[in-house]
Amino acid sequence: MLINFFRCPKRVISDYPLGAVVSPADGTVVVIEEIMENDFFQENRLQVSIFMTILNAHVNWVPCDGKIIHSSHQKGRFWAAYLPKSSSENERTNIIIERDNGEQILVRQIAGAMARRIVTYVKNEQECNINQQLGFIKFGSRVDLFLPVNTKIEVKLGARVKGNQTIIAQL
């Protein structure tokens, strides 16, 4: 079972539309809602959260083309990742990607009850693109996306998504 967590499938998506936001993780969409994002943007954002079970690959991918303008790590608790409070209280990394047109999205890697280590491969000021690995959450958990409110969401609550394969939204 341990090997299941550390597998890293090779996935490439081609022919994705301009402005696509691709799923950063394998799992199930557990949140789609408009919220006030106070940590970085201080404005309403659409939150899309993907919960990873023990059966999912736990590698994460860059969800859109752009440049990393912020990357930080925050210590925290280890609540079960499907709980709403895990997004704000659990150990996490925050990565802001700015697209060429100035749009910014926040990707949050969240450790859960079993996860004790988040690895982030991207660095500040680095150009990034879809098909690139973002990082890894050892023993999995959850990835949240915080998108502009005018984003067109392409998935439904409860949808099973594949990292670097499923289009989550259209900016």
ZADO-1210 file (C-alpha; in nm, 4 decimals, padded with zeros to 6 digits):
<atoms>
<atom x="00.0000" y="00.0000" z="00.0000" code="MET" pos="1"/>
<atom x="00.2872" y="00.2405" z="00.0761" code="LEU" pos="2"/>
<atom x="00.4050" y="00.2347" z="-00.2850" code="ILE" pos="3"/>
<atom x="00.0580" y="00.3579" z="-00.3885" code="ASN" pos="4"/>
<atom x="00.1232" y="00.6971" z="-00.2261" code="PHE" pos="5"/>
<atom x="00.4543" y="00.7573" z="-00.3983" code="PHE" pos="6"/>
<atom x="00.3651" y="00.6682" z="-00.7562" code="ARG" pos="7"/>
<atom x="00.4163" y="00.9463" z="-01.0061" code="CYS" pos="8"/>
<atom x="00.2217" y="00.8858" z="-01.3284" code="PRO" pos="9"/>
<atom x="00.3588" y="01.0481" z="-01.6436" code="LYS" pos="10"/>
<atom x="00.0765" y="01.2591" z="-01.7826" code="ARG" pos="11"/>
<atom x="00.0725" y="01.5161" z="-02.0589" code="VAL" pos="12"/>
<atom x="-00.2299" y="01.7136" z="-02.1701" code="ILE" pos="13"/>
<atom x="-00.2277" y="01.8672" z="-02.5163" code="SER" pos="14"/>
<atom x="-00.4809" y="02.0760" z="-02.7042" code="ASP" pos="15"/>
<atom x="-00.6077" y="02.2461" z="-02.3901" code="TYR" pos="16"/>
<atom x="-00.7891" y="02.5754" z="-02.4525" code="PRO" pos="17"/>
<atom x="-00.6258" y="02.9093" z="-02.3786" code="LEU" pos="18"/>
<atom x="-00.7199" y="03.0048" z="-02.0227" code="GLY" pos="19"/>
<atom x="-00.7707" y="02.6451" z="-01.9083" code="ALA" pos="20"/>
<atom x="-00.7212" y="02.5517" z="-01.5441" code="VAL" pos="21"/>
<atom x="-00.6297" y="02.1838" z="-01.5285" code="VAL" pos="22"/>
<atom x="-00.6783" y="01.9709" z="-01.2179" code="SER" pos="23"/>
<atom x="-00.3675" y="01.9910" z="-00.9986" code="PRO" pos="24"/>
<atom x="-00.4448" y="01.6534" z="-00.8378" code="ALA" pos="25"/>
<atom x="-00.6235" y="01.3217" z="-00.8646" code="ASP" pos="26"/>
<atom x="-00.9285" y="01.2978" z="-00.6418" code="GLY" pos="27"/>
<atom x="-01.2835" y="01.4121" z="-00.5829" code="THR" pos="28"/>
<atom x="-01.4161" y="01.7680" z="-00.5988" code="VAL" pos="29"/>
<atom x="-01.5468" y="01.8345" z="-00.2461" code="VAL" pos="30"/>
<atom x="-01.5959" y="02.2130" z="-00.2559" code="VAL" pos="31"/>
<atom x="-01.7131" y="02.4575" z="-00.5217" code="ILE" pos="32"/>
<atom x="-01.8137" y="02.7867" z="-00.3639" code="GLU" pos="33"/>
<atom x="-01.7570" y="03.1584" z="-00.3650" code="GLU" pos="34"/>
<atom x="-01.5694" y="03.2673" z="-00.0547" code="ILE" pos="35"/>
<atom x="-01.3879" y="03.5710" z="00.0787" code="MET" pos="36"/>
<atom x="-01.0149" y="03.4929" z="00.0420" code="GLU" pos="37"/>
<atom x="-00.8478" y="03.7008" z="00.3127" code="ASN" pos="38"/>
<atom x="-00.4934" y="03.5623" z="00.3221" code="ASP" pos="39"/>
<atom x="-00.3682" y="03.6988" z="-00.0118" code="PHE" pos="40"/>
<atom x="-00.6342" y="03.8618" z="-00.2292" code="PHE" pos="41"/>
<atom x="-00.8747" y="04.0204" z="00.0228" code="GLN" pos="42"/>
<atom x="-01.1581" y="03.9668" z="-00.2237" code="GLU" pos="43"/>
<atom x="-01.4165" y="03.7087" z="-00.3186" code="ASN" pos="44"/>
<atom x="-01.2816" y="03.4074" z="-00.5065" code="ARG" pos="45"/>
<atom x="-01.4227" y="03.0800" z="-00.6351" code="LEU" pos="46"/>
<atom x="-01.2801" y="02.7963" z="-00.4286" code="GLN" pos="47"/>
<atom x="-01.2529" y="02.4508" z="-00.5877" code="VAL" pos="48"/>
<atom x="-01.1161" y="02.1820" z="-00.3545" code="SER" pos="49"/>
<atom x="-00.9968" y="01.8348" z="-00.4514" code="ILE" pos="50"/>
<atom x="-00.9731" y="01.5649" z="-00.1839" code="PHE" pos="51"/>
<atom x="-00.7236" y="01.2835" z="-00.2412" code="MET" pos="52"/>
<atom x="-00.7960" y="00.9431" z="-00.0890" code="THR" pos="53"/>
<atom x="-00.5276" y="00.6891" z="-00.0052" code="ILE" pos="54"/>
<atom x="-00.5879" y="00.5323" z="-00.3476" code="LEU" pos="55"/>
<atom x="-00.5024" y="00.8474" z="-00.5464" code="ASN" pos="56"/>
<atom x="-00.1568" y="00.9427" z="-00.6735" code="ALA" pos="57"/>
<atom x="-00.0347" y="01.2271" z="-00.4531" code="HIS" pos="58"/>
<atom x="00.1794" y="01.4162" z="-00.7009" code="VAL" pos="59"/>
<atom x="00.0454" y="01.7643" z="-00.7874" code="ASN" pos="60"/>
<atom x="00.0665" y="01.9505" z="-01.1189" code="TRP" pos="61"/>
<atom x="00.0757" y="02.3177" z="-01.2176" code="VAL" pos="62"/>
<atom x="-00.2883" y="02.4033" z="-01.3074" code="PRO" pos="63"/>
<atom x="-00.2217" y="02.6872" z="-01.5552" code="CYS" pos="64"/>
<atom x="00.0523" y="02.8591" z="-01.7516" code="ASP" pos="65"/>
<atom x="00.2159" y="03.1602" z="-01.5870" code="GLY" pos="66"/>
<atom x="00.4786" y="03.2700" z="-01.3374" code="LYS" pos="67"/>
<atom x="00.5102" y="03.1849" z="-00.9682" code="ILE" pos="68"/>
<atom x="00.4870" y="03.5174" z="-00.7867" code="ILE" pos="69"/>
<atom x="00.4476" y="03.3778" z="-00.4337" code="HIS" pos="70"/>
<atom x="00.5328" y="03.0524" z="-00.2596" code="SER" pos="71"/>
<atom x="00.5120" y="03.0048" z="00.1164" code="SER" pos="72"/>
<atom x="00.4693" y="02.7313" z="00.3761" code="HIS" pos="73"/>
<atom x="00.2520" y="02.7569" z="00.6871" code="GLN" pos="74"/>
<atom x="00.2659" y="02.5217" z="00.9806" code="LYS" pos="75"/>
<atom x="-00.0654" y="02.4060" z="01.1161" code="GLY" pos="76"/>
<atom x="-00.2821" y="02.1230" z="01.2365" code="ARG" pos="77"/>
<atom x="-00.3525" y="01.7899" z="01.0692" code="PHE" pos="78"/>
<atom x="-00.7315" y="01.7728" z="01.0595" code="TRP" pos="79"/>
<atom x="-00.8956" y="01.5308" z="00.8154" code="ALA" pos="80"/>
<atom x="-00.8549" y="01.6975" z="00.4745" code="ALA" pos="81"/>
<atom x="-01.2217" y="01.6646" z="00.3750" code="TYR" pos="82"/>
<atom x="-01.3223" y="01.8998" z="00.6599" code="LEU" pos="83"/>
<atom x="-01.3754" y="02.2655" z="00.5589" code="PRO" pos="84"/>
<atom x="-01.1482" y="02.3932" z="00.8386" code="LYS" pos="85"/>
<atom x="-00.8503" y="02.2031" z="00.6931" code="SER" pos="86"/>
<atom x="-00.8100" y="02.4733" z="00.4249" code="SER" pos="87"/>
<atom x="-00.7346" y="02.7413" z="00.6838" code="SER" pos="88"/>
<atom x="-00.6043" y="02.5472" z="00.9859" code="GLU" pos="89"/>
<atom x="-00.3926" y="02.2601" z="00.8485" code="ASN" pos="90"/>
<atom x="-00.0279" y="02.2668" z="00.7481" code="GLU" pos="91"/>
<atom x="-00.0175" y="02.4001" z="00.3921" code="ARG" pos="92"/>
<atom x="00.1732" y="02.5675" z="00.1150" code="THR" pos="93"/>
<atom x="00.0384" y="02.8637" z="-00.0792" code="ASN" pos="94"/>
<atom x="00.1440" y="02.9206" z="-00.4380" code="ILE" pos="95"/>
<atom x="00.0218" y="03.2148" z="-00.6457" code="ILE" pos="96"/>
<atom x="00.0509" y="03.1861" z="-01.0230" code="ILE" pos="97"/>
<atom x="00.0155" y="03.4979" z="-01.2370" code="GLU" pos="98"/>
<atom x="-00.0869" y="03.4507" z="-01.5987" code="ARG" pos="99"/>
<atom x="00.0431" y="03.6716" z="-01.8820" code="ASP" pos="100"/>
<atom x="-00.2771" y="03.8794" z="-01.8682" code="ASN" pos="101"/>
<atom x="-00.2303" y="03.9552" z="-01.4959" code="GLY" pos="102"/>
<atom x="-00.4914" y="03.7103" z="-01.3646" code="GLU" pos="103"/>
<atom x="-00.3776" y="03.5359" z="-01.0488" code="GLN" pos="104"/>
<atom x="-00.4787" y="03.2040" z="-00.8980" code="ILE" pos="105"/>
<atom x="-00.3878" y="03.0608" z="-00.5613" code="LEU" pos="106"/>
<atom x="-00.3039" y="02.6911" z="-00.5316" code="VAL" pos="107"/>
<atom x="-00.3009" y="02.5564" z="-00.1766" code="ARG" pos="108"/>
<atom x="-00.1491" y="02.2156" z="-00.0974" code="GLN" pos="109"/>
<atom x="-00.2971" y="02.0945" z="00.2325" code="ILE" pos="110"/>
<atom x="-00.1685" y="01.8184" z="00.4599" code="ALA" pos="111"/>
<atom x="-00.4339" y="01.5983" z="00.6188" code="GLY" pos="112"/>
<atom x="-00.4605" y="01.3610" z="00.9131" code="ALA" pos="113"/>
<atom x="-00.1965" y="01.1198" z="00.7805" code="MET" pos="114"/>
<atom x="00.0118" y="01.3623" z="00.5748" code="ALA" pos="115"/>
<atom x="00.3104" y="01.5068" z="00.7497" code="ARG" pos="116"/>
<atom x="00.5133" y="01.6512" z="00.4645" code="ARG" pos="117"/>
<atom x="00.4393" y="01.8757" z="00.1700" code="ILE" pos="118"/>
<atom x="00.7034" y="01.9054" z="-00.0986" code="VAL" pos="119"/>
<atom x="00.6778" y="02.1970" z="-00.3430" code="THR" pos="120"/>
<atom x="00.8980" y="02.1869" z="-00.6520" code="TYR" pos="121"/>
<atom x="00.8248" y="02.5332" z="-00.7952" code="VAL" pos="122"/>
<atom x="01.0014" y="02.8474" z="-00.6739" code="LYS" pos="123"/>
<atom x="00.9269" y="03.2213" z="-00.6688" code="ASN" pos="124"/>
<atom x="00.9819" y="03.4018" z="-00.9999" code="GLU" pos="125"/>
<atom x="00.9837" y="03.0719" z="-01.1921" code="GLN" pos="126"/>
<atom x="00.7930" y="03.0434" z="-01.5195" code="GLU" pos="127"/>
<atom x="00.5552" y="02.7479" z="-01.5023" code="CYS" pos="128"/>
<atom x="00.3148" y="02.5680" z="-01.7290" code="ASN" pos="129"/>
<atom x="00.0572" y="02.2952" z="-01.7510" code="ILE" pos="130"/>
<atom x="00.2287" y="01.9505" z="-01.7697" code="ASN" pos="131"/>
<atom x="00.4852" y="02.0563" z="-01.5063" code="GLN" pos="132"/>
<atom x="00.4862" y="01.9001" z="-01.1604" code="GLN" pos="133"/>
<atom x="00.4021" y="02.1435" z="-00.8804" code="LEU" pos="134"/>
<atom x="00.4903" y="01.9213" z="-00.5873" code="GLY" pos="135"/>
<atom x="00.3883" y="01.6265" z="-00.3770" code="PHE" pos="136"/>
<atom x="00.1899" y="01.5777" z="-00.0568" code="ILE" pos="137"/>
<atom x="00.3300" y="01.2753" z="00.1210" code="LYS" pos="138"/>
<atom x="00.0326" y="01.0614" z="00.2181" code="PHE" pos="139"/>
<atom x="-00.1974" y="01.2958" z="00.0365" code="GLY" pos="140"/>
<atom x="-00.4830" y="01.5110" z="00.1402" code="SER" pos="141"/>
<atom x="-00.6232" y="01.8087" z="-00.0465" code="ARG" pos="142"/>
<atom x="-00.5503" y="02.0797" z="-00.3011" code="VAL" pos="143"/>
<atom x="-00.7546" y="02.4012" z="-00.3130" code="ASP" pos="144"/>
<atom x="-00.7743" y="02.6412" z="-00.6055" code="LEU" pos="145"/>
<atom x="-00.8844" y="03.0026" z="-00.5535" code="PHE" pos="146"/>
<atom x="-00.9943" y="03.1468" z="-00.8872" code="LEU" pos="147"/>
<atom x="-01.1332" y="03.4854" z="-00.9983" code="PRO" pos="148"/>
<atom x="-01.5124" y="03.5015" z="-00.9490" code="VAL" pos="149"/>
<atom x="-01.5783" y="03.5364" z="-01.3229" code="ASN" pos="150"/>
<atom x="-01.4174" y="03.1960" z="-01.3905" code="THR" pos="151"/>
<atom x="-01.6322" y="02.9361" z="-01.5681" code="LYS" pos="152"/>
<atom x="-01.6217" y="02.6154" z="-01.3622" code="ILE" pos="153"/>
<atom x="-01.6225" y="02.3011" z="-01.5803" code="GLU" pos="154"/>
<atom x="-01.6692" y="02.0347" z="-01.3075" code="VAL" pos="155"/>
<atom x="-01.9466" y="01.9534" z="-01.0635" code="LYS" pos="156"/>
<atom x="-01.9373" y="01.8835" z="-00.6907" code="LEU" pos="157"/>
<atom x="-01.8541" y="01.5151" z="-00.6383" code="GLY" pos="158"/>
<atom x="-01.6766" y="01.4801" z="-00.9744" code="ALA" pos="159"/>
<atom x="-01.3754" y="01.2503" z="-00.9867" code="ARG" pos="160"/>
<atom x="-01.0851" y="01.4332" z="-01.1503" code="VAL" pos="161"/>
<atom x="-00.7417" y="01.3334" z="-01.2797" code="LYS" pos="162"/>
<atom x="-00.4391" y="01.5516" z="-01.2228" code="GLY" pos="163"/>
<atom x="-00.3071" y="01.7179" z="-01.5383" code="ASN" pos="164"/>
<atom x="-00.5961" y="01.5679" z="-01.7367" code="GLN" pos="165"/>
<atom x="-00.9324" y="01.7092" z="-01.6252" code="THR" pos="166"/>
<atom x="-01.0129" y="02.0707" z="-01.7090" code="ILE" pos="167"/>
<atom x="-01.1455" y="02.2254" z="-01.3891" code="ILE" pos="168"/>
<atom x="-01.2236" y="02.5746" z="-01.5148" code="ALA" pos="169"/>
<atom x="-01.1903" y="02.8293" z="-01.7918" code="GLN" pos="170"/>
<atom x="-01.0438" y="03.1694" z="-01.7007" code="LEU" pos="171"/>
</atoms>
